[in-house]
Amino acid sequence: MHTDKTNAMRALDRAKTEYTAHTFLPEGRTLSPDEAPSGVEAAAMLGIPAERVFKTLVTAGKSLAHYVFVIPVAEELDLKKAARAVGEKSVEMVKSRELLPLTGYVHGGCSPLGMKKQFVTVIDESVLSLPTFLFSAGRIGVQIETSPEGLARALRYTTADLVKDR
């Protein structure tokens, strides 16, 4: 299925990284952030196990710096682990209304690639056991599948244990 390139896709193209775009909406259909399916619902719509589909979460640290955390869609971000991973006393989620002006992306379509500004990015360590994984392409209804190594060509990131109850 044809899909228009997003900033995230262009970043992977510049890095000469192979990826596959997956869409779960009919051609021409768009959704508002209020209508966006959850990550688990998106994984089901794509027919891909939720452990392979990751969501992008944007936080603010006590220092007021912003951080991006990428975790499996069925998991919950452990804010204490996240803060430790970036050397902050604490981090908290950025409010939905702050997301677009900060990143250029809307809630439900936020990609770790192609943001207005590149923030420190940490991906849950479970990604290292996967040959490929999916994350938002920067538009609701479109996911990018690539390898952790492929993403590393386009985005500087580290990995850490980020999810609750692990």
C-alpha positions in Angstrom: 0.0 0.0 0.0 1.3 3.5 -0.9 1.9 5.9 1.9 3.3 9.4 1.8 6.8 9.7 3.3 6.9 11.1 6.9 9.9 12.9 8.5 10.7 9.6 10.2 10.9 7.7 6.9 13.0 10.5 5.4 15.4 10.2 8.3 15.8 6.5 7.7 16.2 7.1 3.9 19.0 9.6 4.7 20.7 7.0 6.9 20.3 4.4 4.1 18.4 2.2 6.4 16.0 -0.5 5.2 12.5 -0.3 6.7 9.0 -1.3 5.9 6.0 1.0 6.4 2.8 -0.7 7.7 -0.5 1.0 7.6 -3.6 0.0 9.4 -6.1 2.5 8.1 -7.8 2.4 4.7 -6.2 4.5 2.0 -7.1 8.2 2.5 -8.6 7.7 6.0 -7.1 9.9 8.8 -7.8 9.9 12.5 -7.6 12.7 15.0 -5.5 12.1 18.2 -8.8 11.6 20.0 -9.7 8.7 17.6 -6.2 7.1 17.6 -6.2 3.4 18.6 -4.0 2.4 21.5 -0.7 0.8 20.7 -2.1 -2.6 21.6 -5.1 -2.1 19.3 -2.7 -0.9 16.5 -0.6 -4.1 16.9 -3.8 -6.2 16.7 -4.9 -4.3 13.6 -1.6 -5.1 12.0 -1.6 -8.7 13.1 1.8 -8.2 14.9 2.5 -9.4 18.4 2.4 -6.4 20.9 5.9 -7.2 22.1 7.3 -6.2 18.7 5.4 -2.8 18.5 6.8 0.1 20.5 5.3 3.4 21.6 7.1 6.7 21.9 6.8 8.6 25.2 8.0 12.1 25.8 9.0 13.3 29.3 10.4 16.3 31.1 13.0 15.9 33.8 13.4 17.8 37.0 16.1 19.8 35.2 13.4 20.7 32.6 15.3 18.8 29.9 13.1 16.6 27.7 13.7 12.9 27.1 12.2 10.3 24.7 11.5 6.7 25.9 10.4 4.0 23.6 8.8 0.9 25.1 6.6 -2.0 24.1 3.0 -0.9 23.6 1.5 -3.3 26.2 3.9 -2.1 28.9 3.9 0.9 31.2 6.9 3.3 31.6 8.5 3.0 35.1 9.3 6.7 35.7 11.9 5.9 38.4 13.8 3.6 36.0 13.4 6.2 33.2 14.9 8.9 35.4 17.8 6.7 36.4 18.5 5.9 32.7 19.0 9.6 31.9 20.6 10.7 35.2 17.6 12.8 36.4 16.1 12.9 39.9 12.7 12.4 38.3 10.8 12.6 35.0 7.2 13.1 34.2 5.1 12.7 31.1 4.7 15.7 28.9 1.0 16.7 28.6 -0.7 15.9 25.2 -1.2 19.5 24.4 2.5 20.2 24.7 3.5 17.4 22.4 2.9 19.0 19.0 4.7 22.3 19.7 7.6 20.4 21.3 8.0 17.5 18.8 6.0 18.3 15.7 4.0 15.2 16.4 0.5 14.5 17.8 -0.5 12.1 20.5 -0.9 8.7 18.8 1.5 9.5 16.0 4.7 10.4 17.8 7.9 8.9 16.4 11.3 8.9 18.0 12.7 10.0 14.5 12.1 13.3 12.8 11.2 15.4 15.8 11.6 19.2 15.7 14.6 18.8 18.0 16.5 15.5 18.8 16.1 14.7 22.4 18.1 12.1 24.5 16.4 8.8 23.5 16.3 5.6 25.5 14.7 2.4 24.1 13.6 -0.5 26.4 16.3 -3.2 26.4 13.8 -5.8 25.2 14.4 -4.4 21.7 17.8 -6.0 21.6 16.2 -9.5 21.5 14.2 -8.6 18.4 15.4 -8.9 14.8 13.0 -6.1 13.9 10.4 -4.0 15.7 7.8 -1.4 14.9 7.2 2.2 16.0 5.2 5.1 14.8 6.2 6.6 11.5 5.0 10.0 12.7 1.4 9.7 11.5 -1.5 8.0 13.1 -2.1 4.7 11.3 1.4 4.3 10.0 4.2 2.2 11.6 7.8 1.7 10.6 9.4 -1.7 10.9 13.2 -1.8 11.1 16.0 -3.5 13.0 17.5 -2.0 16.2 20.8 -1.7 14.3 19.0 0.0 11.4 17.4 2.6 13.7 20.8 3.2 15.3 22.1 4.4 11.9 19.4 7.2 11.9 19.0 7.9 15.6 21.5 8.0 18.5 19.9 6.1 21.4 20.8 3.9 24.4 18.9 1.0 25.9 17.8 0.3 29.5 15.2 -1.6 31.5 12.3 1.0 31.4 9.1 -0.9 32.1 7.2 -1.5 35.3 7.3 -4.9 37.1 10.2 -6.5 35.3 
